Amino acid sequence: MADDGKDGLRQAALDYHRFPRPGKLEIRATKPLANGRDLARAYSPGVAEACLEIRANPQTARDYTSRGNLVAVVSNGTAVLGLGNIGALASKPVMEGKAVLFKKFANIDCFDIELNEADPEKLAEIVCALEPTFGAINLEDIKAPDCFTVERICRERMNIPVFHDDQHGTAIVVGAATTNALRVVGKDWADIKVVSTGGGAAGIACLDMLVKLGVRRENIWLCDLAGLVHAGREAEMTPQKAAYAQGTTPATLDDVIGGADMFLGLSGPNVLKPEMVAKMADRPIIFALANPSPEIMPDAARAAAPGAVIATGRSDFPNQVNNVLCFPFIFRGALDVGATTINDEMKLACIEGIAELARQTTSAEAAAAYHGEEMTFGPDYLIPKPFDPRLMGVVATAVARAAMESGVATRPIADLDAYRDELNGSVFRSALIMRPVFEASKHAARRIVFAEGEDERVLRTAAAMLEETDDKPILIGRPEVVDVRCRRLGLPIRPDRDFELVNPESDARYRDYWGTYHELMARRGVTPDTARAIMRTNATAIGAVMVHRSEADSLICGTFGQYLWHLTYVRQVLARGGLRPQGALSLMILEDGPLFIADTQVHPDPTPEQVVDAAIGAARHARRFGVTPKVALCSQSQFGNLDTTSGHKMRQAMDLLAQREPDFAYEGEMTVDAALDPELRERLLPGNRLEGVANILIFAGTDTASGVRNILKMKARALEVGPILMGMGNRAHIVTPSITARGLLNMSAIAGTPVQHYS
């Protein structure tokens, strides 16, 4: 059975690499090449202009070519993962994989370069000759001690960052994990005894980094296959190992492990025995990083030392020391400031950024990627997960700042806060367009009540609101359920300490709430008994009553259930004093910009008047996001060419809209392709009143609008902000069950905007 599983995994891995097309990379053009004009600009004769600019000023290569965002992953295949010297060609899948990680995690373009050259000096010569092509070099899987020679020569001769990830990437992540492990066990750098196995490139780099962080060199004991590294030893020695020689007497790992506060293993399986662990200091730190089989299995280490803090290189145990936490982001920061090298200051900044992020509340995105894992800072969570999207902003910004402060940046960034926002915007696609909304929400600390307060997404949103905004979350839910889930999710927030909690089963205001609801609904067939029952069981109605009674400023509901069901209670309680639902607006964030869709939920078959209300409301909301509204009334009919129901409706809406004299551009009725293609629209109706691409599409029914919204989400990978309930003065918003915690945070910012921003 085990063999069947291993064979299945092997075949799955091979199929992944082979289908639907071989390999993991492709090259895509970033500019159009659709006609002769494009060809003349991309190649002869237009390309000469870019060449001449670069010849006159080499720094402009970043402006006219991809070099400023291009990294080479270079290997000769002499030390590949746990496979050893398999040669350059066989190493190619690994190098392609590294390039994929650069693109995925930091949006850095990458070429993998595998070289048949074993001589380290000749290999360095080849790499140095690549400098005109690349903005940085990532050396990979080159055996020790050759890797030290290659990196030294390249760093001396090249004026771009050169980084051997096996050495420094591992050292940085080990440094971050050790930083937090020492916090957990309450020990100091200068006081700990470190015993290490493995004198290869990664092992030596890790020891060098621990010394930079404060470990005393005399407190480090290095062992390898020949035993303790000591003065006078000749077998298996290198100058790098000799720097950590202890004494003049041969010894074994078992001889020197006693009293050790930290074991650092980068060697092979089963090197550290349980009886050795028992000799270590109280609460030892054990980093058994050999792959795929560590120096000791975590359960065996913990059995020997129950208080041990353990990390491995494997993903199936807590605290995986994974270089992907480092290399994409240190290169991102280095490239963006035009660093000429990656120095110690940048590496230390990277360490602190990674370590500090693990001490923060886990992001909802990371929690979703590692569903079921507890990610609360402590012995089993020393470093963040690779899919934590905050790594980009935190680590790359720290690296960029360190490069500038240490004087190696050729293109310093004037505003690092804006740079960090830009990085976050590249990861959280809603970040940039939501910035004006978050800024507006800072003008008042509003109270936002969440109907489904027990939902994990709501709990994470509440934690994020308390960290990132001045708004005050109010949750409806059972205290014991909310408290248990906060603890299980590793959230630092607690009910009634950090946020108000309304318990529908027992709340002192219950009599007031059902009385208010009955007063509002007495003439609509709601009896006192019905009002009592609703105020015990219907969280949406409870939240709406709170807003009506001015105990909250806005309601967010809909994380489960049907939209129109929630809308019924919002209408009953809050559609008063001129407020009425005018439509649901969804902001779809696409690769080429935002697109607003309405009405996706409220009016299944709107009247022309309701279409006009939706158009005016959508234009008003678009401006809140910094978007100049361009409204298209959409139908199958095209400027009067079809005698259809939707065509008639939209033509009437156009007439009504003209009477309202709106302060935004609009046109209709038209098909969606005409709305999004100005050239097509101009051919169909020359001189039409809409310039450029429409960014607000208003449809004649919710079936069409919601269908377009869902197609964009599922097939175009659009990110939705919304739905935004228009016409209710920001007193209520109804989301949909597919919303994420990030989506709820965006909605809380929209709900947190003072009502005057809606005028």
C-alpha positions in Angstrom: 0.0 0.0 0.0 2.8 2.3 0.9 4.5 1.5 -2.4 1.3 2.2 -4.3 1.1 5.6 -2.6 4.7 6.4 -3.4 4.3 5.3 -7.0 1.1 7.4 -7.2 2.9 10.5 -5.9 5.8 9.9 -8.4 3.4 9.7 -11.3 1.4 12.7 -10.2 4.7 14.7 -10.0 5.7 13.6 -13.5 2.3 14.4 -14.9 2.4 17.8 -13.4 5.7 18.5 -15.2 4.6 17.0 -18.5 1.0 18.1 -19.0 -0.7 19.9 -20.5 2.6 21.1 -22.0 6.1 20.2 -20.8 7.8 22.3 -18.1 6.7 25.0 -15.8 7.6 28.2 -17.6 6.7 30.1 -20.8 7.6 33.5 -22.2 4.8 36.1 -22.9 5.1 39.4 -24.6 4.2 42.4 -22.5 3.4 44.7 -25.5 1.0 44.2 -28.4 2.3 42.9 -31.7 -0.8 43.0 -33.8 0.1 45.0 -36.8 2.9 46.7 -38.8 2.9 49.7 -36.5 3.6 47.6 -33.5 6.3 45.6 -35.4 8.0 48.9 -36.4 8.1 50.0 -32.7 9.1 46.6 -31.2 11.8 45.9 -33.7 13.3 47.7 -36.7 13.4 50.7 -37.0 11.9 51.8 -33.6 14.0 49.6 -31.4 17.0 51.6 -32.3 15.8 54.5 -30.3 15.8 52.5 -27.1 19.2 51.1 -27.9 20.6 54.7 -28.4 19.1 55.8 -25.1 20.7 53.0 -23.2 24.1 53.6 -24.9 23.9 57.2 -23.8 22.8 56.3 -20.2 23.1 52.7 -19.1 20.8 53.3 -16.2 17.9 53.7 -18.6 18.1 50.0 -19.4 15.6 49.6 -16.5 13.2 52.0 -18.3 13.3 50.5 -21.7 13.9 46.7 -21.1 12.9 44.1 -18.6 16.3 44.0 -17.0 15.2 45.8 -13.8 12.8 43.0 -13.0 14.8 40.0 -14.4 16.7 37.5 -12.3 18.9 34.6 -13.5 18.8 31.3 -11.5 22.1 29.8 -12.3 23.3 26.2 -11.4 25.7 23.6 -12.5 23.7 20.9 -10.8 26.5 19.7 -8.5 24.4 19.8 -5.2 20.7 19.5 -6.1 18.4 19.3 -3.1 18.9 15.8 -1.6 19.9 14.4 -5.0 23.6 15.4 -5.0 25.6 15.9 -8.2 23.1 15.0 -10.8 24.4 17.4 -13.5 23.2 20.6 -15.1 20.5 19.1 -17.3 18.9 17.0 -14.6 18.8 20.1 -12.4 16.6 22.0 -14.8 13.2 21.1 -13.2 14.5 22.5 -9.9 15.6 25.7 -11.5 12.4 26.1 -13.4 10.6 25.6 -10.1 12.7 28.3 -8.5 11.8 30.7 -11.4 8.1 29.9 -10.8 8.4 30.8 -7.1 10.0 34.1 -8.0 7.1 35.0 -10.2 4.4 33.6 -7.9 5.5 35.3 -4.7 7.2 38.5 -5.9 6.2 39.0 -9.5 9.9 38.8 -10.6 10.6 37.5 -14.1 13.2 34.8 -14.2 15.3 32.7 -16.6 16.8 29.4 -15.4 20.3 28.9 -16.7 22.0 25.5 -16.3 25.7 25.3 -17.1 27.9 22.4 -17.9 30.9 23.8 -16.0 32.4 22.2 -12.9 35.4 24.5 -12.5 34.3 27.2 -10.1 36.4 30.0 -11.5 35.2 29.3 -15.1 31.7 29.1 -13.8 32.1 32.5 -12.2 33.5 33.9 -15.5 30.4 32.7 -17.3 28.0 34.2 -14.7 29.9 37.5 -14.7 29.4 37.7 -18.5 25.6 37.7 -17.9 25.5 41.1 -16.2 24.1 43.1 -19.2 21.1 40.8 -19.3 20.0 40.5 -15.7 19.2 42.8 -12.8 20.3 40.2 -10.3 21.8 36.7 -10.0 20.5 33.8 -7.8 23.1 31.1 -7.6 21.6 27.7 -6.8 22.7 24.1 -6.0 26.4 24.5 -6.5 28.4 22.2 -4.2 30.7 23.5 -1.4 33.3 24.7 -1.3 33.0 25.7 -5.0 30.0 27.8 -4.2 32.0 30.1 -2.0 34.5 30.7 -4.8 31.8 31.4 -7.4 29.9 33.8 -5.2 33.1 35.7 -4.1 34.3 36.2 -7.6 30.8 37.3 -8.9 30.3 39.7 -6.0 33.7 41.3 -6.5 33.2 41.8 -10.2 29.5 42.4 -10.7 27.6 45.6 -10.0 24.3 43.8 -9.4 23.1 41.7 -6.5 24.5 38.1 -6.4 22.9 35.8 -3.9 23.6 32.2 -3.2 20.2 31.1 -1.9 21.4 27.8 -0.5 23.7 29.7 1.8 22.1 33.0 2.6 18.4 32.2 2.1 18.7 29.3 4.5 20.7 31.4 6.9 18.1 34.2 6.9 15.1 31.9 7.5 17.1 30.1 10.3 17.9 33.5 11.7 14.3 34.5 11.8 13.2 31.2 13.3 15.9 31.4 15.9 15.0 35.0 16.8 11.5 33.9 17.7 12.5 30.6 19.3 14.7 32.5 21.7 11.7 34.6 22.6 9.7 31.5 23.3 12.2 29.9 25.5 13.4 33.1 27.2 17.1 32.9 26.3 19.6 35.4 24.9 21.8 35.2 21.9 25.0 35.8 23.8 24.3 33.1 26.4 23.4 30.1 24.2 25.5 27.1 23.3 25.0 26.0 19.7 25.9 22.6 18.4 25.7 22.1 14.6 26.1 19.2 12.2 27.0 19.8 8.5 29.8 22.0 7.3 28.4 22.6 3.8 27.4 26.0 2.3 24.1 26.3 4.1 25.5 25.2 7.5 28.4 27.6 7.4 26.2 30.5 6.3 23.8 29.7 9.1 26.6 29.8 11.7 28.0 33.0 10.3 24.5 34.6 10.5 24.0 33.4 14.1 27.3 35.1 15.0 26.1 38.3 13.4 22.9 38.0 15.4 24.8 37.8 18.7 25.9 34.2 19.3 29.5 34.0 20.6 31.8 32.2 18.2 33.4 30.3 21.1 29.9 28.9 22.0 29.5 27.2 18.6 30.5 23.5 18.2 30.6 22.2 14.6 30.5 18.5 13.8 30.5 16.7 10.4 31.2 13.2 9.2 34.7 13.3 10.6 33.5 14.4 14.1 34.1 17.7 15.8 35.9 20.4 13.8 39.0 21.2 15.9 42.4 22.8 15.3 44.8 20.6 13.5 42.2 18.3 12.0 43.0 17.5 8.3 40.2 15.3 7.1 37.2 16.9 5.4 38.4 20.4 6.3 37.9 23.7 4.5 38.8 27.3 5.5 35.2 28.0 6.3 35.0 25.0 8.7 38.3 25.9 10.3 36.8 29.3 11.4 34.7 27.3 13.9 37.3 24.9 15.2 37.0 24.1 19.0 40.1 23.0 20.8 42.6 20.5 19.5 41.1 17.2 20.6 38.9 14.9 18.4 35.3 14.4 19.7 31.9 13.2 18.5 28.5 14.9 18.5 27.6 12.9 21.6 30.6 14.3 23.3 29.7 17.9 22.8 25.9 18.0 22.8 25.7 18.2 26.6 24.2 21.4 27.8 23.5 22.7 24.3 20.7 25.2 24.0 20.4 24.8 20.3 21.0 22.0 17.8 21.3 23.1 14.2 21.3 20.2 11.7 22.0 20.6 8.0 23.4 17.1 7.5 21.6 13.8 7.2 18.9 11.6 8.7 19.0 10.2 12.2 22.2 12.0 13.2 20.8 13.3 16.5 19.7 10.5 18.8 17.1 10.9 21.6 19.6 10.2 24.3 21.7 13.1 22.9 18.6 15.4 23.1 18.2 14.3 26.8 21.6 15.8 27.5 20.7 19.2 26.1 19.7 22.2 28.2 16.1 22.8 29.4 13.7 23.8 26.6 16.2 23.1 23.8 15.9 24.6 20.4 16.2 21.7 17.8 16.4 22.7 14.1 16.6 19.4 12.3 16.6 20.6 8.7 17.9 17.7 6.6 15.5 16.8 3.8 13.6 14.7 3.3 14.5 12.9 6.5 15.6 15.1 9.4 18.4 14.5 11.8 15.7 13.5 14.3 12.0 13.2 13.9 10.0 15.8 15.9 8.0 13.2 18.0 11.3 11.5 19.1 12.9 14.8 20.0 9.8 15.9 22.0 9.6 12.6 23.8 13.2 13.1 25.0 12.7 16.8 25.8 9.0 17.7 26.2 9.7 21.4 26.3 11.8 21.4 23.0 11.1 24.0 20.3 11.5 22.1 17.0 11.8 23.1 13.3 12.4 21.0 10.3 12.6 21.4 6.5 9.4 19.5 5.9 5.9 20.9 5.3 4.2 18.1 7.2 5.5 19.4 10.6 5.2 22.8 12.2 8.0 25.4 11.6 9.1 24.5 8.2 12.3 26.4 7.4 11.7 27.2 3.8 13.8 29.6 1.7 10.7 30.8 -0.1 10.1 33.0 2.9 13.2 35.0 1.9 14.5 34.9 -1.6 11.6 36.4 -3.6 11.2 39.3 -1.2 14.9 40.1 -0.7 15.3 40.2 -4.4 12.1 42.3 -4.8 13.5 45.0 -2.4 17.0 44.9 -3.9 15.7 45.3 -7.5 13.3 48.1 -6.7 16.0 50.3 -5.2 18.7 49.3 -7.8 20.9 47.7 -5.2 24.4 46.9 -6.3 24.7 44.1 -3.8 22.8 42.3 -1.1 24.7 43.1 2.1 24.5 42.1 5.7 22.2 45.0 6.6 19.7 43.8 4.0 19.8 40.2 5.3 19.3 41.3 8.9 16.4 43.5 7.9 14.9 40.5 6.1 15.3 38.4 9.2 13.6 40.9 11.4 10.8 41.4 8.9 10.0 37.7 8.7 10.3 37.2 12.5 8.1 40.2 13.3 5.4 39.0 10.9 5.1 35.7 12.7 4.4 37.5 15.9 1.4 39.3 14.3 -2.1 37.9 13.9 -2.2 35.4 11.1 -3.7 36.7 7.9 -7.0 35.3 6.6 -5.4 34.4 3.3 -2.6 32.3 5.0 -5.2 30.6 7.2 -7.3 29.7 4.2 -4.2 28.3 2.4 -3.3 26.1 5.5 -6.9 25.3 6.6 -7.0 23.5 9.9 -3.5 24.4 11.1 -3.2 26.5 14.3 -1.1 29.6 13.4 -0.6 31.4 16.7 2.9 32.7 17.6 4.5 30.2 19.9 6.6 26.9 19.9 4.7 25.6 16.9 4.6 28.8 14.9 8.0 30.6 14.8 7.9 31.8 11.2 5.1 32.7 8.9 3.8 30.5 6.1 5.0 31.0 2.6 1.5 31.9 1.4 1.1 34.7 3.8 0.6 37.6 1.4 1.9 40.2 3.8 5.5 38.9 3.3 5.9 41.0 0.2 5.1 44.3 1.8 6.9 43.7 5.1 10.1 42.0 3.9 10.7 43.8 0.6 10.1 47.2 2.3 12.5 46.3 5.1 15.2 45.2 2.6 14.7 48.4 0.5 15.1 50.6 3.5 18.2 48.8 4.6 19.7 49.0 1.1 19.1 52.8 1.1 20.4 53.3 4.7 23.6 51.3 4.0 24.3 53.2 0.8 24.0 50.4 -1.9 20.8 51.7 -3.5 21.2 53.5 -6.8 17.5 54.4 -7.1 16.4 55.3 -3.6 12.6 55.3 -3.0 11.4 58.6 -1.7 8.2 57.4 0.0 8.6 53.9 1.5 5.1 53.9 2.9 3.7 54.4 -0.6 6.1 51.7 -1.8 4.8 49.3 0.8 1.2 50.2 -0.2 2.1 49.5 -3.9 3.6 46.1 -3.0 0.5 45.2 -0.9 -1.6 46.4 -3.9 0.2 43.8 -6.1 -0.7 41.1 -3.7 -4.1 42.2 -2.3 -5.6 43.3 -5.6 -8.2 45.4 -3.9 -5.6 47.4 -1.8 -4.9 50.2 -4.3 -8.5 50.9 -5.4 -9.7 50.6 -1.8 -7.2 53.2 -0.5 -9.5 56.2 -0.9 -12.2 54.4 0.9 -10.0 53.4 3.8 -8.7 57.0 4.0 -12.3 58.4 4.0 -13.3 55.9 6.8 -10.6 57.4 9.0 -12.6 60.6 9.5 -15.0 58.9 11.9 -14.8 55.8 14.2 -18.0 54.1 13.2 -19.7 51.2 14.8 -20.2 48.3 12.4 -22.5 45.4 13.5 -22.0 42.0 11.9 -25.0 39.8 11.9 -23.1 36.5 11.5 -20.6 37.1 14.3 -19.7 33.5 14.8 -18.4 33.1 11.2 -14.6 32.7 11.0 -14.4 35.3 8.2 -16.2 37.8 10.5 -13.9 37.1 13.4 -10.9 37.7 11.3 -12.4 40.8 9.9 -13.1 42.1 13.4 -9.4 41.4 14.4 -8.2 43.2 11.3 -10.5 46.2 11.9 -9.1 46.6 15.4 -5.5 46.4 14.1 -5.9 48.6 11.0 -8.8 51.0 11.5 -10.5 53.1 14.2 -13.9 51.5 13.5 -15.6 49.4 16.2 -16.9 46.0 15.4 -20.0 44.7 17.1 -20.7 41.0 16.7 -24.0 39.1 17.1 -23.3 35.6 18.4 -23.1 33.3 21.3 -20.3 34.3 23.7 -19.0 30.7 24.3 -18.9 30.0 20.6 -17.2 33.2 19.6 -14.6 32.9 22.4 -13.7 29.3 21.5 -13.4 30.1 17.8 -11.2 33.2 18.5 -8.8 31.0 20.6 -8.8 28.1 18.0 -8.0 30.6 15.2 -5.2 32.1 17.1 -6.9 35.6 17.2 -5.9 37.8 20.1 -9.4 39.4 20.3 -11.9 38.4 23.0 -15.6 39.3 23.3 -16.6 42.1 25.6 -12.9 42.9 26.1 -12.0 44.0 22.5 -15.5 44.2 20.9 -19.1 44.4 21.9 -21.0 41.1 21.6 -24.8 40.8 21.3 -26.0 37.4 22.5 -29.3 36.6 20.8 -30.0 34.0 23.5 -29.6 36.4 26.4 -29.2 40.1 26.1 -30.4 42.8 28.6 -31.8 44.8 25.7 -34.0 42.0 24.4 -37.2 43.6 25.7 -36.3 46.9 24.0 -35.4 45.2 20.8 -38.5 43.2 20.3 -40.5 46.2 21.4 -38.9 48.4 18.7 -39.3 45.8 16.0 -43.0 45.3 17.0 -43.6 49.0 16.9 -42.2 49.2 13.4 -44.0 46.2 12.1 -47.3 46.1 14.1 -49.3 47.3 11.1 -47.7 44.7 8.8 -49.1 41.7 10.6 -46.2 41.1 13.1 -47.6 40.2 16.5 -45.7 40.6 19.8 -45.0 36.9 19.9 -43.6 37.0 16.4 -41.5 40.0 17.3 -40.1 38.1 20.3 -39.2 35.1 18.2 -37.5 37.1 15.5 -35.4 39.0 18.0 -34.2 35.6 19.4 -33.4 34.0 16.1 -32.8 36.5 13.3 -29.4 38.1 13.6 -30.1 40.4 10.5 -33.2 41.8 12.1 -31.4 42.3 15.4 -28.6 44.2 13.6 -31.0 46.3 11.7 -32.8 47.2 14.9 -29.5 48.2 16.5 -28.8 50.6 13.5 -32.4 52.0 13.8 -31.9 52.6 17.5 -28.5 54.4 16.8 -26.6 51.7 18.7 -24.7 50.9 15.6 -23.9 53.0 12.5 -24.1 50.3 9.8 -25.0 46.6 9.4 -23.1 44.0 7.4 -24.9 40.7 6.9 -25.2 37.9 4.3 -22.2 35.6 4.8 -24.7 32.8 4.6 -28.3 32.8 3.4 -30.1 34.3 0.3 -29.6 38.0 -0.5 -33.3 38.8 -0.8 -34.1 37.2 2.5 -31.7 39.5 4.3 -33.0 42.4 2.2 -36.5 41.8 3.5 -35.5 42.7 7.1 -33.2 45.5 6.0 -36.2 47.0 4.2 -38.6 46.4 7.1 -36.5 48.2 9.6 -34.2 50.7 7.8 -36.0 51.7 4.6 -37.5 54.9 6.1 -37.0 58.6 5.9 -36.4 58.6 2.2 -34.0 55.6 2.2 -34.8 52.7 -0.1 -32.7 50.0 -1.8 -31.8 51.3 -5.3 -29.7 48.3 -6.3 -26.6 46.2 -5.6 -23.3 47.4 -7.1 -20.4 45.0 -7.5 -16.9 46.4 -8.1 -15.0 43.8 -10.2 -11.2 44.3 -10.1 -9.7 43.0 -13.3 -6.1 42.9 -14.6 -6.7 46.0 -16.7 -8.7 47.9 -14.1 -12.0 48.2 -12.2 -15.4 47.5 -13.7 -18.7 48.2 -11.9 -21.7 46.0 -12.4 -25.3 46.8 -11.4 -27.9 45.9 -10.4 -26.8 42.4 -9.4 -29.3 41.6 -6.6 -32.1 44.0 -5.7 -34.6 44.4 -8.6 -35.0 41.3 -10.7 -36.9 43.2 -13.3 -36.3 46.9 -12.7 -38.4 49.7 -14.1 -36.8 52.4 -16.2 -36.9 54.6 -13.1 -35.0 52.0 -11.1 -32.4 51.6 -13.9 -31.8 55.3 -13.7 -31.5 55.2 -9.9 -29.0 52.4 -10.2 -26.9 54.3 -12.8 -26.8 57.5 -10.7 -26.0 55.5 -7.5 -23.2 53.6 -9.3 -21.6 56.7 -10.6 -21.7 58.3 -7.1 -20.0 55.2 -5.6 -17.4 55.0 -8.4 -16.1 58.4 -7.5 -15.5 57.2 -3.9 -12.9 54.8 -5.4 -11.3 57.6 -7.4 -12.9 56.4 -10.7 -14.4 58.9 -13.1 -17.7 57.3 -14.0 -18.5 56.2 -17.6 -21.9 54.6 -17.6 -23.2 52.2 -20.2 -26.9 51.0 -20.2 -26.6 47.5 -21.6 -29.0 45.4 -23.6 -29.0 43.0 -26.5 -30.4 45.9 -28.4 -27.9 48.3 -30.0 -29.0 51.9 -30.3 -32.6 51.1 -31.1 -32.0 48.2 -33.6 -34.1 45.6 -31.7 -37.8 45.7 -30.6 -37.2 43.9 -27.3 -38.3 44.4 -23.8 -34.9 45.2 -22.5 -34.3 47.5 -25.4 -37.5 49.5 -24.7 -36.7 49.7 -21.0 -33.2 51.0 -21.6 -34.3 53.5 -24.2 -36.8 54.9 -21.7 -34.1 54.9 -19.0 -31.9 57.0 -21.4 -34.7 59.5 -21.7 -35.2 59.7 -18.0 -31.5 60.0 -17.4 -31.3 62.9 -19.8 -34.0 64.7 -17.8 -32.0 64.3 -14.6 -29.0 66.0 -16.3 -26.4 63.8 -14.5 -22.8 65.0 -14.0 -21.3 61.9 -15.6 -20.8 60.5 -19.0 -23.4 57.9 -20.1 -24.6 56.2 -23.3 -27.0 53.4 -24.3 -28.6 51.2 -25.1 -25.8 49.0 -26.3 -24.3 45.5 -26.1 -21.4 44.9 -23.6 -18.8 44.7 -26.4 -19.8 48.1 -27.7 -19.5 49.5 -24.1 -16.0 48.1 -23.7 -14.7 48.7 -27.2 -14.7 52.4 -28.2 -13.7 51.7 -31.8 -16.6 49.4 -32.3 -19.0 51.8 -30.6 -17.8 54.7 -32.9 -18.4 52.6 -36.0 -21.9 51.8 -34.8 -22.8 55.3 -33.6 -20.3 57.9 -34.7 -20.1 60.9 -32.4 -21.7 59.0 -29.4 -21.5 60.8 -26.1 -19.2 58.3 -24.3 -15.5 58.5 -24.7 -13.2 55.6 -24.0 -14.1 52.4 -22.3 -17.2 52.2 -20.1 -16.4 51.4 -16.5 -20.0 51.0 -15.2 -22.3 48.5 -16.8 -26.0 48.8 -15.9 -28.2 45.9 -16.9 -31.9 45.4 -17.5 -32.3 42.6 -14.9 -30.4 40.9 -12.1 -30.2 37.7 -14.0 -27.9 39.3 -16.6 -26.0 41.5 -14.1 -25.3 38.7 -11.7 -24.4 36.3 -14.5 -21.8 38.8 -15.8 -20.5 39.3 -12.3 -20.1 35.5 -11.7 -18.5 34.9 -15.1 -15.9 37.6 -14.4 -15.1 36.1 -11.0 -14.8 32.5 -12.2 -13.3 32.8 -15.7 -11.5 36.2 -15.6 -10.4 35.8 -12.0 -11.9 39.1 -11.1 -11.9 40.1 -7.5 -15.2 41.5 -6.2 -15.7 44.3 -3.8 -19.3 44.3 -2.7 -22.1 44.0 -3.3 -22.7 47.6 -2.2 -26.3 48.3 -1.3 -27.1 51.6 -2.9 -29.8 53.9 -1.6 -29.6 53.0 2.1 -27.4 55.9 3.3 -24.6 53.4 4.2 -26.8 52.0 7.0 -26.7 48.4 5.7 -24.8 46.2 3.2 -25.6 42.6 2.3 -22.7 40.5 1.1 -22.8 37.1 -0.5 -21.8 33.7 1.0 -18.7 33.6 -1.3 -17.1 36.6 0.3 -13.7 36.3 1.9 -12.4 37.8 5.1 -10.5 40.4 3.0 -13.7 41.2 1.2 -15.5 41.7 4.5 -12.7 44.0 5.6 -13.2 46.0 2.4 -17.0 46.2 3.1 -16.3 47.3 6.6 -14.3 50.2 5.3 -17.2 51.1 2.9 -19.6 50.9 5.8 -17.2 52.9 7.9 -17.3 55.8 5.6 -19.3 58.7 7.0 -22.6 59.3 5.1 -21.5 62.7 3.8 -19.1 60.9 1.5 -22.1 59.4 -0.3 -23.6 62.7 -1.4 
